[in-house]
């Protein structure tokens, strides 16, 4: 403010701001300060003091939503709303778009351990509907809750909506604690939009969720999802009411992941289904458990899958039957290299398979020797597996199923003196005509 009688407006609109630099144009202090929007702009001094104290006893949902609504009106594409460090008590879902379909907004905090949204009930805390913007640097934290007591309505972040996309956007550096599901995308097939498109999820953590940490059950038409440095941490792998599963993604055409980690989860670690191409690099499975023969750690059921670098460390396999770490669906083609196992244990009566498939429609290519034929459960579909470029018959017989072309070769994977070295296909067809390479 300025003294009365000076002839200057008694607020910042009457004070000149003169930017430095050639060609800079003078404006007012008020206009300059309003270039950024903070949730504090819409809070009383008592609300701000409560946020900054870390107590989070005062509901500030209306103020946060008001900041977003205002920011959304500033341009056709919306803008950014800043949440300074502190703890924010919220009582209902926060939506990152303006009223009347005007603009979309990114919500940015002061750091994952500094800006904390504290829900006062069991609801979806943040519905992130943003195009071309980057949100993040905050946490959503419910109080410590036993897994069996967490209701299904506790959701941390929901992406997109019935009539909204999450497109050309990034969500980065966010942690969700004690939600039922941490990060969610619902299937909006019956709605006009609801898809994700060319998006990045980076440095996200779902902590102690009794269901999936990431559950992206997308509407068909979603495509090009990148997940980088994302982490699901359960609580234990002993069974019963243990916390959680890892990553579920469905109906996203193209998936790329880098350095995903699943820790202390039970039975279901990763499930990716209904995709065209999936590339996973440097994936870590640590201290997880498979306790049911009907379960599997990682499930792929898409067209083309490439896994480079897969670490299985301190995991436990206790099924009393076949334990399957990576399981292929009926139409999956998998190329796998760099499987690394450290300190994992297998209980009595359990046979562990690093890779398993039971359909002639699946195709497995082991690029290196990190997975041997003895590590694969193929249920007789031996010709669907290739080891270092060579198909091997584990049963010592030429193929008697499948469609083949002239020149295809299958090596005898169960060699013995006097048995065939392998077989060549001389007439294409199902199952083709095979001629022995000669006997050992």
URQUI-V145367 format. One record per residue. N is the residue number from 0. RES is the residue in one small letter. BURIAL is 1 if it has 24 or more other C-alpha atoms within 12 Angstrom, else 0. Layout:
N:RES:BURIAL, N:RES:BURIAL
This chain:
0:x:0, 1:x:0, 2:x:0, 3:x:0, 4:x:0, 5:x:0, 6:x:0, 7:x:0, 8:x:0, 9:x:0, 10:x:0, 11:x:0, 12:x:0, 13:x:0, 14:x:0, 15:x:0, 16:x:0, 17:x:0, 18:x:0, 19:x:0, 20:x:0, 21:x:0, 22:x:0, 23:x:0, 24:x:0, 25:x:0, 26:x:0, 27:x:0, 28:x:0, 29:x:0, 30:x:0, 31:x:0, 32:x:0, 33:x:0, 34:x:0, 35:x:0, 36:x:1, 37:x:1, 38:x:1, 39:x:1, 40:x:1, 41:x:1, 42:x:1, 43:x:0, 44:x:0, 45:x:0, 46:x:1, 47:x:1, 48:x:0, 49:x:0, 50:x:1, 51:x:1, 52:x:0, 53:x:0, 54:x:0, 55:x:1, 56:x:1, 57:x:1, 58:x:1, 59:x:1, 60:x:1, 61:x:1, 62:x:1, 63:x:1, 64:x:1, 65:x:1, 66:x:1, 67:x:1, 68:x:1, 69:x:1, 70:x:1, 71:x:1, 72:x:1, 73:x:1, 74:x:0, 75:x:0, 76:x:0, 77:x:1, 78:x:1, 79:x:1, 80:x:1, 81:x:1, 82:x:1, 83:x:1, 84:x:1, 85:x:1, 86:x:1, 87:x:1, 88:x:1, 89:x:1, 90:x:1, 91:x:1, 92:x:1, 93:x:1, 94:x:1, 95:x:1, 96:x:1, 97:x:1, 98:x:0, 99:x:0, 100:x:0, 101:x:1, 102:x:1, 103:x:1, 104:x:1, 105:x:1, 106:x:1, 107:x:1, 108:x:1, 109:x:1, 110:x:1, 111:x:1, 112:x:1, 113:x:1, 114:x:1, 115:x:1, 116:x:1, 117:x:1, 118:x:1, 119:x:1, 120:x:1, 121:x:1, 122:x:1, 123:x:1, 124:x:1, 125:x:1, 126:x:1, 127:x:1, 128:x:1, 129:x:1, 130:x:1, 131:x:1, 132:x:1, 133:x:1, 134:x:1, 135:x:1, 136:x:1, 137:x:1, 138:x:1, 139:x:1, 140:x:1, 141:x:1, 142:x:0, 143:x:0, 144:x:1, 145:x:1, 146:x:1, 147:x:0, 148:x:0, 149:x:1, 150:x:0, 151:x:0, 152:x:1, 153:x:1, 154:x:1, 155:x:1, 156:x:1, 157:x:1, 158:x:1, 159:x:1, 160:x:1, 161:x:1, 162:x:0, 163:x:1, 164:x:1, 165:x:1, 166:x:1, 167:x:1, 168:x:1, 169:x:1, 170:x:1, 171:x:1, 172:x:1, 173:x:1, 174:x:1, 175:x:1, 176:x:1, 177:x:1, 178:x:1, 179:x:1, 180:x:1, 181:x:1, 182:x:1, 183:x:1, 184:x:1, 185:x:1, 186:x:1, 187:x:1, 188:x:0, 189:x:0, 190:x:0, 191:x:0, 192:x:1, 193:x:1, 194:x:1, 195:x:1, 196:x:1, 197:x:1, 198:x:1, 199:x:1, 200:x:1, 201:x:1, 202:x:1, 203:x:1, 204:x:1, 205:x:1, 206:x:1, 207:x:1, 208:x:1, 209:x:1, 210:x:1, 211:x:1, 212:x:1, 213:x:1, 214:x:1, 215:x:1, 216:x:1, 217:x:1, 218:x:1, 219:x:1, 220:x:1, 221:x:1, 222:x:1, 223:x:1, 224:x:1, 225:x:1, 226:x:1, 227:x:1, 228:x:1, 229:x:1, 230:x:1, 231:x:1, 232:x:1, 233:x:1, 234:x:1, 235:x:1, 236:x:1, 237:x:1, 238:x:1, 239:x:0, 240:x:0, 241:x:1, 242:x:1, 243:x:1, 244:x:1, 245:x:1, 246:x:1, 247:x:1, 248:x:1, 249:x:1, 250:x:1, 251:x:1, 252:x:1, 253:x:1, 254:x:1, 255:x:1, 256:x:1, 257:x:1, 258:x:1, 259:x:1, 260:x:1, 261:x:1, 262:x:1, 263:x:1, 264:x:1, 265:x:1, 266:x:1, 267:x:1, 268:x:1, 269:x:1, 270:x:1, 271:x:1, 272:x:1, 273:x:1, 274:x:1, 275:x:1, 276:x:1, 277:x:1, 278:x:1, 279:x:1, 280:x:1, 281:x:1, 282:x:1, 283:x:1, 284:x:1, 285:x:1, 286:x:1, 287:x:1, 288:x:1, 289:x:1, 290:x:1, 291:x:1, 292:x:1, 293:x:0, 294:x:1, 295:x:1, 296:x:1, 297:x:1, 298:x:1, 299:x:1, 300:x:1, 301:x:1, 302:x:1, 303:x:1, 304:x:1, 305:x:1, 306:x:1, 307:x:1, 308:x:1, 309:x:1, 310:x:1, 311:x:1, 312:x:1, 313:x:1, 314:x:1, 315:x:1, 316:x:1, 317:x:1, 318:x:1, 319:x:0, 320:x:0, 321:x:1, 322:x:1, 323:x:1, 324:x:1, 325:x:1, 326:x:1, 327:x:1, 328:x:1, 329:x:1, 330:x:1, 331:x:1, 332:x:1, 333:x:1, 334:x:1, 335:x:1, 336:x:1, 337:x:1, 338:x:1, 339:x:1, 340:x:1, 341:x:0, 342:x:0, 343:x:1, 344:x:1, 345:x:1, 346:x:0, 347:x:0, 348:x:0, 349:x:0, 350:x:1, 351:x:1, 352:x:1, 353:x:1, 354:x:1, 355:x:1, 356:x:1, 357:x:1, 358:x:1, 359:x:1, 360:x:1, 361:x:1, 362:x:1, 363:x:1, 364:x:1, 365:x:1, 366:x:1, 367:x:0, 368:x:0, 369:x:1, 370:x:1, 371:x:1, 372:x:1, 373:x:1, 374:x:1, 375:x:1, 376:x:1, 377:x:1, 378:x:0, 379:x:1, 380:x:1, 381:x:1, 382:x:1, 383:x:1, 384:x:1, 385:x:1, 386:x:1, 387:x:0, 388:x:0, 389:x:1, 390:x:1, 391:x:1, 392:x:1, 393:x:1, 394:x:1, 395:x:1, 396:x:1, 397:x:1, 398:x:1, 399:x:1, 400:x:0, 401:x:1, 402:x:0, 403:x:1, 404:x:0, 405:x:0, 406:x:0, 407:x:1, 408:x:1, 409:x:1, 410:x:1, 411:x:1, 412:x:1, 413:x:0, 414:x:0, 415:x:0, 416:x:0, 417:x:0, 418:x:0, 419:x:1, 420:x:1, 421:x:1, 422:x:1, 423:x:1, 424:x:1, 425:x:0, 426:x:0, 427:x:0, 428:x:0, 429:x:0, 430:x:0, 431:x:1, 432:x:1, 433:x:1, 434:x:1, 435:x:1, 436:x:0, 437:x:0, 438:x:0, 439:x:0
